[in-house]
């Protein structure tokens, strides 16, 4: 039995079912030793809560990395999520260069934008820095807003295959090796995932659920990474992660007033079964 060791780098919101509080249990449930590097600690996430606490851990990152190097610690895979600044991106690139095994897997979720807009506090300098990080990744996992920003193309809500192909071509030109583009809808009431690997296009389509939840992007990326590290193909991993994320949304819809996240824990068994299949 192989027992891979993965590092995930992103913030931790103590309450809110996103970022590390999602990534750690989901990837661990996939049978992977999951190590963490918190980029910041928040009392809650920032969507819908007020008065939350925030502690920036940027300056701790190089010292942590130096200790890992001293101890000879390295990782079979590195997965990055939300990063708060260009300085953090620079440190993450250093960590990739020094602690990821040469044959290891790197996955970047360029979590910086949605619905046509950058998240608060980000600017085009951050986008440029994220481009350089994505160029180092084996797989990038953007939504259409993030892909358009990275590709320097207009964001569209109505599009066709030609537009998606333009995004993929621009991202490939940036140096992105594998691309898993989420939220791609070609038909009303349907959505899906585009997978570009070794220049080959594939599309996994599924139903578009009427409700959505905060943190489902983190759930999707974490399940995807777990499946990839466990040896699933990019297409199969993308489909497993999509199906699991839909199960989380459906489980959440049955709850009263669970507005701040998705109930991913009650359906973890379905993800484990898909990984083991």
C-alpha positions in Angstrom: 0.0 0.0 0.0 1.3 3.5 -0.9 0.9 6.2 1.7 1.5 9.5 0.1 2.3 12.7 2.0 0.6 15.9 0.8 1.1 19.5 1.8 -1.7 22.0 1.5 -1.1 25.8 1.8 -4.0 28.1 2.5 -5.7 30.0 5.2 -7.7 28.5 8.1 -11.1 29.8 9.1 -11.7 28.3 12.5 -15.5 28.3 11.8 -17.1 28.3 8.4 -16.3 25.1 6.5 -13.8 26.4 3.9 -10.1 26.5 3.2 -8.1 24.2 5.6 -11.1 23.2 7.7 -12.4 21.5 4.5 -9.1 20.5 2.8 -7.6 18.6 5.8 -10.5 16.2 6.5 -11.4 15.6 2.9 -7.9 14.8 1.7 -7.2 12.8 4.9 -10.4 10.8 4.2 -9.0 9.9 0.8 -6.2 7.9 2.6 -3.5 10.6 2.3 -1.2 12.0 5.0 -2.2 15.6 4.9 0.2 18.2 6.2 -0.8 21.9 6.4 0.8 25.3 6.2 -1.7 28.0 7.3 -1.2 31.3 5.5 -3.5 33.1 8.0 -5.8 32.3 10.8 -9.3 33.7 11.0 -12.0 33.2 13.6 -14.6 32.7 10.8 -14.6 33.2 7.1 -15.4 36.6 5.7 -18.7 36.0 3.9 -21.6 36.9 6.1 -19.7 37.2 9.4 -18.7 40.5 10.9 -16.0 41.4 13.4 -13.9 38.4 12.6 -10.3 38.1 13.8 -7.4 37.8 11.4 -3.8 36.9 11.9 -1.4 37.0 9.0 1.2 34.2 9.0 3.1 35.3 6.0 6.4 35.9 7.8 6.2 32.5 9.4 6.2 30.7 6.1 10.0 30.9 5.2 11.0 29.8 8.8 8.7 26.8 8.6 10.1 25.9 5.2 13.7 26.2 6.5 12.8 23.8 9.4 11.4 21.3 7.0 14.5 21.5 4.9 16.7 21.0 8.0 14.6 17.9 8.9 14.7 16.5 5.4 10.9 16.7 5.1 9.5 16.6 1.6 6.1 16.0 0.0 4.6 13.7 -2.7 2.1 16.5 -3.6 1.5 20.2 -2.9 -1.9 21.8 -3.2 -2.4 25.5 -2.8 -5.7 27.3 -2.2 -6.4 30.9 -1.1 -3.3 33.0 -0.7 -3.5 36.5 0.6 -0.7 38.4 -1.1 1.9 38.4 -3.8 4.5 37.9 -1.0 2.8 34.7 0.0 2.8 33.5 -3.6 6.6 34.1 -3.7 7.0 32.0 -0.6 4.8 29.3 -2.0 7.0 29.1 -5.2 10.0 28.7 -2.9 8.4 25.9 -0.9 7.4 24.1 -4.2 11.1 24.3 -5.3 12.5 23.1 -2.0 10.1 20.6 -0.4 8.1 18.9 -3.3 9.7 15.8 -4.5 10.9 16.0 -8.1 8.3 13.6 -9.3 5.7 15.0 -7.0 2.3 16.5 -8.0 1.5 20.2 -7.7 -2.1 21.6 -7.9 -2.9 25.3 -7.8 -6.4 26.6 -7.1 -6.0 30.3 -8.0 -8.7 31.3 -5.5 -9.0 35.0 -6.2 -12.2 35.9 -8.1 -15.8 34.8 -8.9 -18.8 36.2 -10.8 -16.6 38.5 -12.9 -14.8 40.2 -10.1 -11.6 39.9 -8.0 -12.1 39.2 -4.3 -11.6 42.3 -2.1 -8.0 43.3 -1.6 -6.7 41.7 -4.8 -5.5 43.7 -7.9 -3.9 42.9 -11.2 -0.4 42.7 -9.6 -1.8 39.7 -7.6 -3.2 38.2 -10.9 0.3 38.5 -12.5 1.9 36.8 -9.5 -0.7 34.1 -9.6 0.1 33.5 -13.3 3.7 32.7 -12.3 2.5 30.2 -9.7 0.1 28.5 -12.1 3.0 28.1 -14.6 4.7 25.8 -12.0 1.6 23.6 -11.4 0.8 20.2 -12.9 -2.9 21.2 -12.7 -4.6 24.5 -12.2 -8.3 24.6 -11.1 -9.8 28.0 -12.0 -13.4 29.0 -12.4 -14.2 31.0 -15.5 -13.6 34.3 -13.8 -10.2 33.3 -12.7 -9.4 31.7 -16.0 -10.4 34.9 -17.8 -8.2 37.0 -15.5 -5.2 34.7 -15.9 -5.7 34.6 -19.7 -6.2 38.4 -20.0 -9.5 37.8 -21.8 -12.9 39.4 -21.2 -15.2 37.6 -18.7 -18.3 36.2 -20.3 -21.5 34.8 -18.8 -22.8 33.6 -22.1 -20.3 31.7 -24.2 -19.6 28.8 -26.5 -17.0 26.2 -27.0 -14.8 28.6 -29.0 -14.5 31.0 -25.9 -13.6 28.1 -23.6 -11.0 27.0 -26.2 -9.5 30.5 -26.2 -9.2 30.4 -22.4 -7.5 27.0 -22.5 -5.1 28.1 -25.2 -4.1 31.2 -23.3 -3.6 29.3 -20.0 -1.5 26.7 -21.8 0.6 29.5 -23.3 1.2 30.8 -19.8 2.8 27.4 -18.9 -0.2 25.7 -17.3 0.2 22.0 -17.9 -3.1 20.5 -17.0 -6.3 22.6 -16.7 -9.5 21.7 -14.8 -11.9 24.5 -15.5 -15.0 24.5 -13.3 -18.5 25.9 -13.8 -18.6 25.5 -17.6 -22.2 25.6 -18.8 -23.1 25.0 -22.4 -26.9 24.3 -21.9 -29.6 25.7 -19.6 -29.9 23.7 -16.4 -26.6 22.0 -16.9 -23.0 22.7 -15.9 -19.8 20.8 -15.8 -16.0 20.6 -15.8 -13.6 20.9 -18.7 -10.4 18.9 -18.4 -7.5 19.6 -20.6 -4.6 17.1 -20.2 -1.8 16.5 -22.6 -3.6 18.8 -25.1 -6.8 16.6 -25.0 -10.1 18.2 -24.2 -12.8 16.4 -22.2 -16.0 17.6 -20.6 -17.9 16.1 -17.7 -21.5 17.5 -17.6 -23.9 17.3 -14.7 -27.1 18.9 -13.4 -27.0 22.5 -12.2 -28.5 22.5 -8.7 -30.8 25.4 -7.7 -29.0 26.2 -4.5 -25.3 26.9 -3.8 -23.2 27.0 -0.7 -20.2 28.9 0.5 -17.0 26.8 0.3 -18.0 24.4 -2.4 -15.0 25.5 -4.5 -12.7 24.4 -1.7 -14.6 21.1 -1.3 -14.3 20.5 -5.0 -10.6 21.2 -5.2 -9.9 19.1 -2.1 -11.8 16.1 -3.4 -10.1 16.5 -6.8 -6.7 16.6 -5.3 -7.4 13.5 -3.1 -8.5 11.6 -6.2 -5.5 12.7 -8.3 -3.0 11.7 -5.6 -4.8 8.3 -5.2 -4.0 7.7 -8.9 -7.3 8.6 -10.6 -7.0 10.1 -14.1 -7.7 13.8 -14.4 -11.1 13.2 -16.0 -12.2 10.6 -13.4 -10.9 12.8 -10.5 -12.8 15.8 -11.9 -16.0 13.7 -12.1 -15.6 12.2 -8.6 -15.1 15.7 -7.2 -18.1 17.1 -9.0 -20.4 14.3 -7.9 -19.2 14.6 -4.3 -19.7 18.4 -4.3 -23.2 18.0 -5.5 -23.9 15.5 -2.7 -22.6 18.1 -0.2 -25.0 20.7 -1.6 -27.9 18.4 -1.5 -27.1 17.4 2.1 -26.9 21.1 3.1 -30.3 21.8 1.5 -31.9 19.5 4.0 -30.6 21.6 7.0 -32.2 24.6 8.6 -30.2 27.9 8.6 -26.9 26.3 7.6 -25.9 29.4 5.5 -22.2 29.6 6.1 -20.9 26.4 4.5 -21.7 23.0 3.0 -22.3 19.9 5.0 -19.5 17.8 3.5 -18.9 15.5 6.5 -22.1 13.5 6.4 -21.4 12.4 2.8 -17.7 11.7 3.1 -18.4 8.0 2.8 -19.6 8.5 -0.8 -16.3 10.2 -1.7 -14.3 7.4 0.0 -16.3 4.8 -1.9 -15.6 6.6 -5.2 -11.9 6.8 -4.5 -11.7 3.1 -3.6 -13.7 2.0 -6.7 
